[in-house]
Amino acid sequence: MSKLQKIAVVFLLIAVITGILHKTGVFYVPGLTALTLCVAMCAEGSDMLKGTGKKKNTSRRMAAILVLAFGLLNLVVGGFEIYDYVIRL
């Protein structure tokens, strides 16, 4: 397990825990779940992309790009959650 994968696992666990705490109504910070999921997916996607190198392994490269896109989508979602919270104040 590489260093980026360990970072991704830690942030994924934080995202799952904060998501569960939000759904149960115990703890909520606007955008925290989305932003931690963004970090986890971007770390995992960059680790996957680093493993492809200059090879012609297009399916693995496409999977890495899709994981990175999902991470960036979570960045946008987290930004909207924070924006919505600030507007409601």
Backbone hydrogen bonds, N-H to C=O, Kabsch-Sander energy under -0.5 kcal/mol:
donor,donor_aa,acceptor,acceptor_aa,energy
6,K,2,S,-1.9
7,I,3,K,-2.1
8,A,4,L,-2.4
9,V,5,Q,-2.3
10,V,6,K,-2.1
11,F,7,I,-2.4
12,L,8,A,-2.3
13,L,9,V,-2.3
14,I,10,V,-2.1
15,A,11,F,-2.3
16,V,12,L,-2.3
17,I,13,L,-2.6
18,T,14,I,-2.7
19,G,15,A,-2.1
20,I,16,V,-2.3
21,L,17,I,-2.5
22,H,18,T,-2.0
23,K,19,G,-2.3
24,T,20,I,-2.0
25,G,21,L,-0.5
25,G,22,H,-0.8
26,V,21,L,-2.0
27,F,21,L,-1.2
32,L,29,V,-1.9
35,L,31,G,-2.6
36,T,32,L,-2.4
37,L,33,T,-2.1
38,C,34,A,-1.9
39,V,35,L,-2.1
40,A,36,T,-2.3
41,M,37,L,-2.6
42,C,38,C,-2.5
43,A,39,V,-2.3
44,E,40,A,-2.2
45,G,41,M,-2.8
46,S,42,C,-2.3
47,D,43,A,-1.8
48,M,44,E,-2.3
49,L,45,G,-2.5
50,K,46,S,-2.1
51,G,47,D,-1.3
52,T,48,M,-0.6
52,T,49,L,-0.8
53,G,49,L,-1.0
55,K,52,T,-1.7
58,T,56,K,-2.0
61,R,57,N,-1.8
62,M,58,T,-2.6
63,A,59,S,-2.1
64,A,60,R,-2.1
65,I,61,R,-2.2
66,L,62,M,-2.2
67,V,63,A,-2.2
68,L,64,A,-2.3
69,A,65,I,-2.3
70,F,66,L,-2.2
71,G,67,V,-2.0
72,L,68,L,-2.3
73,L,69,A,-2.1
74,N,70,F,-1.9
75,L,71,G,-1.4
76,V,72,L,-1.7
77,V,73,L,-2.4
78,G,74,N,-2.6
79,G,75,L,-2.0
80,F,76,V,-2.3
81,E,77,V,-2.3
82,I,78,G,-2.3
83,Y,79,G,-2.5
84,D,80,F,-2.8
85,Y,81,E,-2.1
86,V,82,I,-2.4
87,I,83,Y,-2.3
88,R,84,D,-1.7
89,L,85,Y,-0.7
89,L,86,V,-0.8
